[in-house]
Amino acid sequence: MQNWKKSLGGLLLIMAVSFASTLALISCEDKKEAASEPDSAESTVYDLYVMSLCPFGFTGVAEMMEVLRAFPQRKLNVWFIGRVEGDRLSSMRGEPEIYDQTLWLGVNALYPARYREFLSLRGSPKESTEAIIKKMGLDFGKIKHWADNVGRTELREHFIRGNNLGINASPTLLINDQRHAGRVGGGHFVRINCAAADPMPQFCKEYPECSDDNDCFMAGKLGICVNPGKMGKERATCEYRDDAAFTLTVLVADSPIDRSEGQVIDWYKRMLPGAKINMVKFSSEEGQQLFKQHNPPALPFFHLEQAVEGAHRFSTAAERLEKAVDGGYQVRRGMGVRDNYFPQRIEKPDLIEVYADPLAQNIGAIINVILSNPDLAKRVVLRPLLTGAQRDQSNPVFLNRMRSEEAQRWITLANDFTGSYQRYLKSYAENPGSTYWFNWLSGANISKERFLRRVEANEAAMAQYRADVAAISSGDPVMIMLNNRTRVSVPNERELLRLLIQFAGL
């Protein structure tokens, strides 16, 4: 108890959000990230954070109890997550979940020697907590009395602990105070612990090697789960065999800044293990032939031979594919592919453009990155993006109209009042989204009436501008375009400055 208090000593407990919005931050989810390596030492302590009525929380508890069956010397603490506002406690499923959690705590407080037994039974949602307590022969009245009088005070400490650690998903697992990035459920966590054990406990030797085909992986082989889910002598095991062979050709830019093909290739290698990967550069003879044959609007471009139809999981992979002109298949745009090069666009050497959402939260900082460096200001052109970030969707009609109107002002200034564009942007950076934009025109010696006439004249070209930007945008609030062909994602202002200096050769 003292260790975690010491480690959290510097964190504030102020919750400056409303009751409704705080509940929205808590989630009950089945996480499927890559697994982290478990600590198999006898000193291993598991801290599992759940909501007691969350289905995935049940799954997490059930799996952790199976881990303890294999490694009984390890310790498990179960903590509950929720929100605290003064004396008020809130949980995703309301008061029934609050009450249910106080019963769990009552069992632990009054019958600590039988708490593991309780958790083993509670790992299934089929019976209520009250029914399990009575089934175990425990004094339910005594536990309820404790829950009614002490439970909420104890639960409050649980919620505060989870809030301080930033935990809002059920289940979340910490191993010796380190957050586990992988999945807890479906036997996955049991298997990675058993695989790391030397010697392997008998429980692990009888535990299913897999629950479905996704648990069976060997590079270049097709994994099949036989007897899925069964334990004992007929335990589920993985069998491996060759899959249909075919070539997956990936056409890439010669020197892409954003390398987006790796994750897509890994997915297909796992889904279709018979794939032979053929990487082809755009400027090569083979690359030019592929481009002329398939004419892709963007790279990377993925082509699969027709022989892929014989693959065991082709029907699943086909959801991301479409027929190619040669009878094979190509990956549909948007299906996990992040475009980084647009070969059909006219190449414009030395052109550096920054595309940014005029209503982006950090638009002032983005503009200042460009204008505060005179050399960058001479080389870089700022263009408006017309697709807003997801946070704007609370009032999309109003915000999209504001974005569109400001974009038209930027385009008009860039086209018809080039010498005043950056002066306007400098003022805009100080007060983004202001309705008093016309005051900045007078400082640039532009009359409002003349400017509005030019805005109206440019309005006809907005449809084409929207289409051009939509063809290269990935939905990010900021991006860089080099030479009118190469797209680069920008995570923050600091990286924007570094990239621009690099591209401008400064």
C-alpha positions in Angstrom: 0.0 0.0 0.0 2.8 2.4 0.9 4.7 1.8 -2.4 2.0 3.1 -4.6 1.2 6.0 -2.4 4.8 7.1 -2.5 5.0 6.8 -6.3 1.8 8.9 -6.6 2.7 11.5 -4.1 3.1 14.3 -6.6 -0.2 13.8 -8.5 -3.2 16.1 -8.1 -6.6 14.7 -7.4 -8.6 17.6 -8.8 -11.3 16.4 -11.2 -12.3 19.4 -13.2 -14.9 17.7 -15.4 -18.6 17.3 -15.1 -20.3 14.1 -13.8 -21.6 13.1 -17.3 -18.3 13.7 -19.1 -16.2 11.8 -16.6 -18.3 8.7 -17.1 -17.6 8.9 -20.8 -13.9 8.5 -20.1 -14.3 5.1 -18.5 -14.5 2.2 -20.9 -15.1 -1.5 -20.8 -13.1 -3.1 -23.6 -11.4 -6.1 -25.0 -7.8 -4.9 -25.7 -5.9 -6.7 -28.5 -2.5 -5.1 -28.5 0.7 -7.1 -28.8 1.6 -8.9 -25.6 4.4 -7.8 -23.3 6.8 -10.3 -21.8 5.6 -11.5 -18.4 7.6 -11.6 -15.2 7.6 -15.3 -14.1 9.5 -14.7 -10.8 7.8 -15.8 -7.5 7.6 -12.2 -6.5 5.3 -11.3 -9.3 2.4 -9.1 -8.2 -0.6 -8.6 -10.5 -2.9 -5.5 -10.1 -6.0 -6.0 -12.2 -8.3 -3.0 -12.6 -11.9 -3.8 -13.6 -15.6 -2.8 -13.4 -17.4 -5.6 -11.8 -20.3 -5.8 -14.3 -18.1 -5.3 -17.4 -18.2 -8.5 -19.6 -14.5 -8.0 -20.4 -13.8 -7.5 -16.7 -15.3 -10.9 -16.1 -13.0 -12.3 -18.8 -10.0 -10.7 -17.2 -10.7 -12.0 -13.8 -11.3 -15.5 -15.1 -8.0 -15.6 -17.0 -6.0 -14.2 -14.1 -7.4 -17.0 -11.8 -6.2 -19.5 -14.4 -2.8 -17.9 -14.3 -2.8 -18.3 -10.5 -3.8 -22.0 -10.8 -0.6 -22.5 -12.8 1.5 -20.2 -10.6 -0.2 -20.1 -7.1 2.8 -18.3 -5.5 2.0 -15.2 -7.4 -0.2 -12.5 -5.9 -3.3 -10.9 -7.4 -4.9 -7.7 -6.3 -8.3 -6.7 -7.9 -9.1 -3.0 -8.0 -12.2 -1.2 -9.2 -12.3 1.8 -11.4 -14.8 4.6 -11.4 -15.1 8.3 -10.7 -15.1 10.4 -7.5 -16.7 13.8 -7.1 -16.5 14.8 -3.5 -18.5 12.2 -1.6 -20.2 10.9 -4.7 -19.1 7.7 -6.5 -20.0 6.9 -10.0 -19.5 3.9 -12.2 -20.4 3.1 -15.8 -23.4 0.9 -14.9 -24.6 3.1 -12.1 -25.6 2.2 -8.5 -26.0 -1.5 -9.2 -22.3 -1.8 -10.1 -21.3 0.3 -7.1 -23.3 -2.0 -4.8 -21.9 -5.1 -6.5 -18.3 -3.9 -6.0 -18.8 -3.3 -2.3 -19.9 -7.0 -2.0 -16.6 -8.1 -3.6 -14.8 -5.9 -1.1 -16.8 -7.4 1.7 -15.8 -10.9 0.8 -12.2 -9.9 0.7 -12.4 -8.1 4.0 -14.3 -10.7 6.0 -13.2 -14.0 4.3 -9.7 -13.2 2.9 -8.7 -16.9 2.8 -11.6 -17.7 0.4 -11.3 -14.6 -1.8 -9.4 -16.5 -4.6 -12.2 -19.1 -4.5 -14.7 -16.3 -4.9 -12.8 -14.8 -7.8 -12.7 -18.1 -9.6 -16.4 -18.4 -9.4 -17.0 -14.7 -10.1 -15.1 -15.0 -13.4 -18.3 -16.0 -15.1 -21.3 -13.6 -15.5 -23.8 -16.5 -15.3 -24.5 -16.1 -11.6 -24.9 -12.9 -9.5 -22.4 -12.0 -6.7 -25.1 -12.6 -4.1 -25.8 -16.1 -5.5 -22.1 -17.0 -5.5 -21.6 -15.8 -1.9 -24.5 -18.0 -0.8 -23.3 -20.9 -2.9 -20.0 -20.7 -1.1 -21.8 -20.9 2.3 -20.6 -17.5 3.4 -22.8 -15.3 5.6 -24.4 -12.9 3.1 -26.1 -10.8 5.8 -22.7 -10.2 7.4 -21.1 -9.3 4.1 -24.0 -7.0 3.1 -23.8 -5.2 6.5 -20.1 -4.6 5.9 -20.8 -3.4 2.4 -23.5 -1.0 3.5 -21.4 0.5 6.3 -17.8 0.4 5.1 -17.9 -0.6 1.4 -18.3 2.8 -0.2 -15.4 4.2 1.8 -13.2 1.4 0.7 -14.4 1.6 -2.9 -13.6 5.3 -2.9 -10.0 4.5 -2.3 -10.0 2.1 -5.2 -11.4 4.8 -7.6 -8.9 7.4 -6.4 -6.1 4.9 -7.0 -7.2 4.1 -10.5 -7.7 7.8 -11.3 -4.2 8.7 -10.1 -2.8 6.1 -12.4 -4.8 7.2 -15.4 -6.6 3.9 -15.7 -10.0 4.1 -17.4 -10.3 0.7 -19.2 -11.7 -2.6 -17.9 -9.6 -4.7 -17.7 -6.3 -3.1 -17.2 -3.4 -5.1 -15.9 -0.2 -4.0 -14.1 2.6 -6.5 -13.5 4.9 -5.3 -10.8 3.7 -1.8 -11.3 4.3 -1.9 -15.1 1.3 -1.7 -17.4 0.8 -4.8 -19.5 0.2 -3.8 -23.1 -1.3 -7.1 -24.3 -4.6 -8.8 -24.1 -6.0 -10.4 -20.9 -8.7 -12.8 -22.1 -9.3 -15.8 -24.3 -6.4 -17.7 -22.7 -3.8 -15.5 -24.4 -2.2 -14.2 -21.1 -2.1 -17.8 -19.7 -0.3 -19.1 -22.7 2.4 -16.4 -22.8 3.1 -17.0 -19.0 3.2 -20.8 -19.5 5.5 -20.5 -22.5 8.0 -18.4 -20.4 8.0 -20.9 -17.5 10.9 -23.2 -16.9 10.1 -25.8 -15.7 6.5 -25.7 -17.1 3.8 -26.4 -14.4 1.5 -29.4 -15.0 -1.4 -27.0 -15.5 0.3 -25.4 -18.4 1.0 -28.8 -20.0 -2.7 -29.5 -20.0 -3.9 -26.0 -20.9 -5.2 -25.5 -24.5 -2.4 -24.3 -26.8 -5.0 -22.3 -28.7 -8.6 -21.2 -28.7 -8.9 -20.4 -32.4 -6.7 -20.2 -35.5 -5.5 -16.7 -34.6 -3.5 -18.2 -31.7 -1.4 -20.3 -34.0 1.4 -18.5 -35.8 4.6 -19.6 -37.5 6.2 -17.4 -40.1 5.5 -18.7 -43.6 3.0 -21.4 -42.4 -0.7 -21.7 -42.0 -1.7 -22.3 -38.4 -4.8 -24.4 -37.6 -6.2 -24.8 -34.1 -7.3 -28.5 -33.6 -9.8 -29.2 -30.8 -10.2 -25.5 -29.9 -10.6 -24.8 -26.3 -10.2 -28.4 -25.0 -8.0 -29.3 -22.0 -6.4 -32.5 -20.8 -5.4 -35.4 -23.1 -7.3 -34.0 -26.1 -6.1 -30.4 -25.4 -6.3 -27.9 -28.3 -3.0 -27.8 -30.3 -1.7 -25.9 -33.2 -0.9 -27.6 -36.5 1.0 -26.0 -39.3 1.0 -26.5 -43.0 1.9 -24.7 -46.2 -0.7 -22.3 -47.7 -1.3 -21.4 -51.3 1.8 -19.6 -52.7 1.4 -16.3 -54.5 3.4 -13.1 -55.0 2.5 -9.9 -53.2 4.1 -7.0 -55.1 4.4 -3.7 -53.4 5.1 -0.6 -55.5 6.7 2.1 -53.4 8.2 5.6 -53.9 11.9 5.7 -54.3 12.6 7.6 -51.1 9.4 7.9 -49.1 9.5 10.0 -46.0 6.5 8.3 -44.4 7.0 4.5 -44.7 3.5 3.1 -44.4 3.8 -0.2 -46.2 5.4 -2.2 -43.4 2.3 -2.7 -41.2 0.1 -3.6 -44.2 2.7 -6.2 -45.4 2.9 -7.7 -41.9 -0.9 -8.1 -41.9 -1.0 -10.0 -45.2 2.0 -12.2 -44.3 0.2 -13.3 -41.1 -3.2 -13.6 -42.8 -1.9 -15.2 -46.0 1.4 -17.0 -45.0 2.0 -18.2 -48.6 2.8 -14.7 -49.7 6.1 -14.0 -51.3 6.9 -10.3 -51.0 8.3 -8.4 -54.0 9.3 -4.8 -53.2 9.5 -2.6 -56.4 10.7 1.0 -56.5 8.7 3.4 -58.7 11.6 4.6 -60.9 12.7 1.0 -61.7 11.8 -0.6 -65.0 9.5 -3.0 -63.3 8.0 -0.2 -61.3 7.2 1.9 -64.4 5.6 -1.1 -66.0 3.4 -1.7 -63.0 2.4 1.9 -62.9 1.5 2.0 -66.6 -0.5 -1.2 -66.2 -2.5 -0.4 -63.0 -2.3 3.4 -63.0 -2.6 3.8 -59.2 -3.5 7.3 -57.9 -1.2 6.8 -54.9 1.6 4.7 -53.5 2.2 2.4 -51.8 0.3 0.1 -54.2 -0.3 -3.5 -53.4 -0.9 -6.2 -56.0 -1.7 -9.9 -55.3 -1.5 -12.6 -57.9 -4.7 -14.4 -58.8 -3.3 -17.6 -57.1 -4.2 -15.9 -53.8 -7.7 -17.2 -54.3 -6.4 -20.6 -53.1 -5.3 -19.3 -49.8 -7.1 -20.7 -46.7 -8.1 -17.2 -45.4 -8.7 -15.6 -48.8 -12.4 -14.9 -48.0 -11.4 -12.8 -45.0 -8.6 -11.0 -46.9 -10.9 -10.4 -49.9 -12.9 -7.8 -47.8 -9.9 -5.4 -48.3 -9.3 -6.3 -52.0 -10.7 -5.4 -55.4 -10.1 -6.9 -58.8 -7.0 -5.6 -60.7 -6.9 -5.1 -64.5 -4.7 -8.3 -65.0 -7.1 -10.6 -63.2 -5.3 -10.5 -59.9 -6.2 -8.3 -56.9 -5.2 -5.0 -55.5 -5.7 -3.6 -52.0 -8.4 -1.0 -51.9 -7.3 2.5 -50.9 -8.1 3.3 -47.3 -7.9 -0.4 -46.2 -5.0 0.2 -43.8 -2.9 1.8 -46.5 -1.5 5.3 -45.7 -0.8 7.1 -49.0 2.6 8.9 -49.2 3.3 9.5 -52.9 1.0 10.7 -55.7 2.6 9.8 -59.0 -0.2 11.2 -61.2 0.2 14.7 -59.9 2.4 17.1 -61.9 5.8 17.3 -60.2 6.8 20.8 -59.1 10.5 20.7 -57.9 11.4 22.6 -54.8 7.7 23.3 -53.9 7.1 23.0 -50.1 3.4 23.3 -49.0 2.0 23.0 -45.5 -1.7 22.0 -45.4 -3.4 22.9 -42.1 -6.9 23.0 -40.8 -7.7 26.8 -40.1 -9.6 25.7 -37.0 -7.0 23.3 -35.7 -6.3 23.8 -32.0 -2.6 24.6 -32.6 -3.0 26.6 -35.8 -1.5 29.7 -34.3 1.7 27.7 -33.4 1.8 26.2 -36.9 1.6 29.6 -38.6 4.3 30.9 -36.3 6.6 28.0 -37.1 6.5 29.2 -40.8 6.5 32.9 -40.3 9.0 33.2 -37.4 11.8 31.9 -39.6 12.4 34.3 -42.6 14.0 31.6 -44.7 11.1 29.3 -44.2 8.6 32.1 -44.9 10.2 32.6 -48.3 10.1 28.9 -49.2 6.9 27.5 -47.6 3.3 28.0 -48.8 0.4 27.5 -46.3 -2.7 26.0 -47.7 -6.0 25.4 -45.9 -7.4 21.9 -45.2 -11.1 21.6 -45.3 -11.5 18.4 -43.2 -11.9 19.0 -39.5 -10.7 16.8 -36.7 -13.1 14.5 -34.9 -13.3 16.8 -31.9 -15.2 19.3 -34.0 -18.1 17.0 -34.6 -20.2 18.4 -31.7 -21.4 21.1 -34.1 -20.1 20.1 -37.5 -22.4 22.3 -39.6 -21.4 25.6 -37.9 -17.7 24.7 -37.7 -17.5 23.4 -41.2 -19.0 26.7 -42.5 -16.4 28.7 -40.4 -13.6 26.5 -41.8 -14.8 26.9 -45.4 -15.1 30.6 -45.1 -11.7 31.0 -43.6 -10.2 28.7 -46.2 -11.7 30.9 -49.0 -10.1 33.9 -47.4 -6.7 32.2 -47.4 -7.0 31.0 -51.0 -8.1 34.5 -52.1 -5.2 36.2 -50.4 -2.7 33.6 -51.7 -4.0 34.1 -55.3 -4.9 37.8 -55.6 -3.1 39.5 -52.7 0.1 37.5 -52.5 2.1 40.3 -50.8 -0.5 40.6 -48.0 -1.1 36.9 -47.3 1.5 36.4 -44.7 0.7 39.7 -42.9 -2.9 38.4 -42.6 -1.8 35.0 -41.3 0.4 36.7 -38.7 -2.7 38.5 -37.3 -4.8 35.3 -37.6 -2.3 33.4 -35.5 -2.9 35.7 -32.6 -6.7 35.2 -32.7 -7.6 32.1 -34.8 -11.3 31.9 -35.9 -12.0 35.6 -35.0 -15.1 37.1 -36.6 -13.2 40.4 -36.8 -11.0 39.2 -39.6 -11.9 42.2 -41.8 -9.9 44.4 -39.4 -6.7 42.7 -40.5 -7.4 43.7 -44.1 -7.1 47.3 -43.4 -3.6 46.7 -42.0 -2.7 45.2 -45.4 -4.3 48.1 -47.3 -7.1 45.9 -48.7 -10.6 47.3 -48.8 -13.3 44.9 -47.4 -15.5 45.4 -50.5 -12.7 44.7 -53.0 -11.7 41.6 -51.0 -15.2 40.2 -50.8 -15.6 40.6 -54.6 -12.4 38.5 -55.1 -13.7 35.9 -52.6 -16.9 35.6 -54.6 -14.9 35.3 -57.8 -12.8 32.5 -56.4 -15.8 30.6 -55.0 -16.3 28.7 -58.3 -12.9 27.2 -57.9 -13.5 25.9 -54.4 -15.2 22.7 -55.5 -12.0 21.7 -57.5 -9.8 22.7 -54.5 -11.9 20.5 -52.2 -11.5 17.6 -54.6 -7.8 18.1 -54.9 -7.2 18.3 -51.1 -9.5 15.3 -50.4 -7.4 13.2 -52.8 -4.2 13.7 -50.8 -5.5 14.2 -47.3 -5.5 11.4 -44.7 -7.8 13.3 -42.3 -4.9 14.7 -40.2 -5.1 18.4 -39.2 -1.6 19.1 -40.6 0.5 17.6 -43.4 3.4 18.6 -45.7 3.4 18.2 -49.5 6.8 18.2 -51.3 7.1 18.8 -55.0 3.4 18.4 -55.3 3.8 14.6 -55.0 5.2 13.4 -51.6 3.0 13.6 -48.6 4.4 13.7 -45.0 2.4 13.5 -41.8 3.2 15.9 -39.0 2.5 14.9 -35.4 3.3 18.3 -33.7 4.8 21.8 -34.2 8.3 20.8 -33.2 8.4 18.0 -35.8 6.9 20.4 -38.3 9.8 22.9 -37.8 12.4 20.1 -38.0 11.0 18.7 -41.2 10.6 22.1 -42.9 14.2 23.0 -42.1 15.3 19.6 -43.4 13.3 19.9 -46.6 14.3 23.5 -47.2 18.0 22.6 -46.8 18.4 25.2 -44.0 
